[in-house]
Amino acid sequence: MITEGNIIKIAGPVIIADGMRGTQMHEMVKVGSDKLIGEIIELEGDTATIQVYEETAGLKPGEKIESTGGPLSVELGPGIMGSIFDGIQRPLEVIKEKTGDFIERGVDVPSIDKEKKWTFKPVAKVGDKVQGGDVLGEVQETSAVLQKILLPPTIEGTVKSIVSSGEFTVEEDIAEIETADDVKKVQMLQKWPVRKGRPYKDKLDPDVPLVTGQRTQDTFFPVAKGGTAAIPGPFGSGKTVTQQQLAKWSDADIIVYVGCGERGNEMTEVLLEFPELEDPKTGNPLMDRTVLIANTSNMPVAAREACVYTGITIAEYFRDQGYDVALMADSTSRWAEAMREISGRLEEMPGEEGYPAYLASRLAQFYERAGRVNTLGSESKVSSVSVVGAVSPPGGDLSEPVTQNTLRICKVFWALDASLADKRHFPSIDWLQSYSLYVDSVQEWWKETVGGDWRSARDEAMVLLQKESELQEIVQLVGPDALPDSEQVTLETTRMLREDFLQQNAYHEVDTYCSPSKQFQLLSTIILFQKEANKALERGANSKDIIGLSVKEDIGRLKFIAEDDFPTKVKSVQEEIIKQCGEV
């Protein structure tokens, strides 16, 4: 039943309406003569508080509110991949064709093209017993993504009929499922409420790393598949660039990039660059396996609050098909600011720094939808959604509420340092402030896949970098020459760790990506230099002679050696280290 109410008060993106008895929390409504999209966020008797996802200027008391009977939902099916949506899943390219460069209020365009025909190939057969999550058929959506058409989670029964291979729109019936009660018709198009997580069988331990090809992240501060990571840092420290590098090189099958309230120029850069990027896995455009959700800081603030839910729901949809998905949210600070503004309009009691008291629980609700799971279906698949959220604390102050609440939830903390970014050190992750709680979980994977004692090499390098921090304070007071020989060698080793291992050139065709095996061998080579140099010191060698060894230049060039030639080259460099340190 459609309920109609009337506006009685307007406060920016928040409006109050009466006559709304019979509606439900989070129900979607159409507001005013322009039918602006809104969502009920508070109900008291027949009075509803609605947040409107479009500009409310021009609305006046007395205008009609019409309920839609359902919650704010996204459309899922062929046609999502490679699209650019706004915060409530309206395709921006289609809107541009319809209204020009500026989005008109109330513009009504379908999220997914309902007229385009897709080549559907059935997988299920008549008579098969099926349950929610089972694959009915497949559609080759892009060169990189074979979309599996799943039976909706709520349906279970026997396949009564299924179409043969052919061209169909997303709204045409492709199968009939005979359930215990009646016969259900199934289409390729599904709808799912954004604030409700899609179901799965069970959640697995995050013990497989999300390999990013970035040495700092993979070796020192790894994130697991199905894990959560936060990238806090001040303006200009490289949050967006780091996320784009992860989107390009991480071993996720699908990328969902949510530009959540970032500046228009930053989002424009993403929208212009991503379609041009080449996918290193396939050689085709990276957009073939990417979904972009663009919601800039000058777009309606309420839609910013919804855009992260839109993104995570799309990510869960591809997770259910058996894909590993990486979601980049840039940035959750702008999302929290949208909550703060809506909360202020609702005249709620503010928490710390004006943010709503429920800030921590909303952040937790978002991040907890990440995970590595066994999917629904007769044959469950292991797949994951990993979430990397950028945080933009004002002035780089990591003690502010959004950063602190994010740290309580996320298990990886990649703290960006503006001073490192100023030195052109990429990625500008501060190795003294950052941490990962997945190190224990993924060490078995490193041992089995890469071999060798990855954990001890990593821990030894971390100890050396911590030692360097302490020594630098002494060096600033008395100079490096006043240090004992062993500590001068330690400073030289840590310089190599910083410049030859931690620093990476995103524009270099070889150094932009470093495999786990290459990372471990490169780190082991630097640690070998430290050990052999200390042995030489014990035999009475001079630190200046060790620091002057020519093999250091060979170590510095190792990261630019192609993967195929690397094993031979690194072996010869390690032999040279032992030889030259032995001759000092």
Summary of the structure (lengths in Angstrom):
residues: 584
radius of gyration: 27.3
end to end distance: 88.1
largest distance: 91.0
contacts: 1999
relative contact order: 0.10
helix: 37%
strand: 25%
